[in-house]
Amino acid sequence: MITPDKYLHVLDSILDSVNEGVHVIDAAGTTIVYNRKMTEMESMSKRDVLNKPLAEVFQFPQGQESTLLTCLRTRNSVRNVRQTYFNDKGQEINTINNTYPIIVDGELLGAMELANDVTKVERLLREKNLWENGARYTFDKIIGDSSVIKDVVENAKRAARTSSSVLVVGETGAGKELFVQSIHNASMRAAGPFISQNCAALPDSLIEGLLFGTARGAFTGAVERPGLFEQAQGGTLFLDEINSLSMSLQAKLLRALQEKSIRRIGDTKDRAIDVRIIAAMNEDPVEAISHQRLRKDLYYRLGVVTLFIPSLRDRKDDIPLLIRHFIEKYNELFQMKVEGVSDHVMQFFMSHDWPGNVRELQHIIEGSMNLMADERLITSEHLPYHFLRRTSGSLKEKITVMPVSDEIVPLKQKLQEFETYYIQKVVEKHNGNISRAAQELQISRQSLQYRVRKLGVKR
C-alpha cells in the first residue's frame, strides 16, 4: 500500500516516464510541476523552473503570451497551438501545446500543459528549405566582430524586412552573395525560390532570353520557356555584376522593375511578376555611371537600399576569426587537427593587403593545409607558392638573405631550408638564448622551441 508521504514520489515517477512535456502552474502563475521531458525540450533543469513565476523564467515574442498564462486568464482550454518562446539562455523553443485550466468546485487552482517538441523538426525543415531554394547562407554564417561588418549586417537585417530592391557593392571575394542569400532567408520571401544569375557569364543575346523568357516561334528553334523572372515568382532574383549588361538591356530591366511585369521575347502580352530584385557589382556605382557601364536611372531604382561590403583590408581585426573558421572547416573536411597559424604567418597575414579579400584568405588556408602532414601550425613553408611569389615585404626580404644555388629542389624542401637557415642565424645572434631570439622573431618561446627541435637547429 502506498503511504501518503510516498504518493508524491510515485506521481513524479509517472510524470517523468511520460513522453510529453508536462508543465503545471498554480493560480499565481508559479510552476509547481515540471517533468523530465519538459527539461529536455527546454534545456533547463527543474531547479531553474520549479517554484518560480513562469513569466520571469521564459521570454515570449513581443505581443505574445504563454499559452499557460492565457489559459489561466481566460479559464478556457487551448488546443493544438504552436508556440515559440525562449529559455533563460535565449535559445528558441518551438512546441505544440494542449493547455487546460484546473478548476475544482468552481475555484481556479491553476493550469496544466501537455507539450510536444517541434524545435528539431522545424530546424531540419528550415535547413532542407535552404538547400532546396538555392540560398544556403544566413546572417549567423557571416564571420566578424569588427564594427564595420556589424554595421553592414545590421543594415542588411533591416532591409530584409521589406521587399524593396537592394544593391550590394563590394570587391571580388568580399562576400556579396553571402549577404544576398542572408537577406533572402531572413525575409518574408524565404519560402519562395532564390534564383541567381551572373550577368557577365553570358552574352546579351542569350541572357535576355534567359531573364525574360521566350515565346514559341520568336526565332528559329525558339520554344515556350519562362525566364528567370517568372521562375523567381514570389521569391528573390539575384543579378550579379549588373554593370556588365548592355545599356539597352539595362533599360528593359528598368521597365520590368517599374511596371512589375515582363514580356517574353517574341510574345505580345505582358506578364505580372512578384519578384524582389537584389543586384550586386564590384565597382563604385558612381564610377560605373560616369564610365557609362550603369544607367543612372537604373541605379536609383535598384539602390533603394545600397549596402557597401567592406574589403578584408578594412576589417583586419576579423582575420583571426576567419582563420579559425576556415581551419575548423577544413579540419573536418580533411580529417586533420590543425590548431592555427604560426605567429610569423599571423603577423604577415595582418600586414597583407588581401586584394582577393575573404575568398583569397580561404584559398590560402585550404592550400596550406593541403601541404601539411601532421603539423599543428601553418607556417611559412606551407603557404602556396603563388602567394609567396607575389607578396612583398617581410617574407621576401628574409628569403634574400639565404644563399641561392642553381640546383632545383622541391619548394617545400627549399622553404624548410630557408626557415632552418634564418632561425639558426637569429639563435646564433643571441648566443642560443631562445627567449631573446623568439622576441626578435615575434613568435612565442614555445613556438620557437618547437621549430628548433623540428628543424634540428643548433644552439
Secondary structure, DSSP 8 states (H G I E B T S, - for coil): ---HHHHHHHHHHHHHH-SSEEEEEETTSBEEEE-HHHHHHHT--HHHHTTSBHHHH-B--TT---HHHHHHHH---EEEEEEEEE-TT--EEEEEEEEEEEEETTEEEEEEEEEEE-HHHHHHHHHHHHHHTT----GGG----SHHHHHHHHHHHHHTTS---EEEE--TTS-HHHHHHHHHHHSTTTTS-EEEEETTSS-HHHHHHHHHEE-TTSSTT---EE-HHHHTTTSEEEEESGGGS-HHHHHHHHHHHHHTEE--BT-SS-EE---EEEEEESS-HHHHHHTTSS-HHHHHHHTTEEEE---GGG-GGGHHHHHHHHHHHHHHHHT----EE-HHHHHHHHH---TTHHHHHHHHHHHHHHT-SS-SEE-GGGS-HHHHHH--SHHHHHHTTS---S----HHHHHHHHHHHHHHHHHHHTTT-HHHHHHHHTS-HHHHHHHHHHHT---
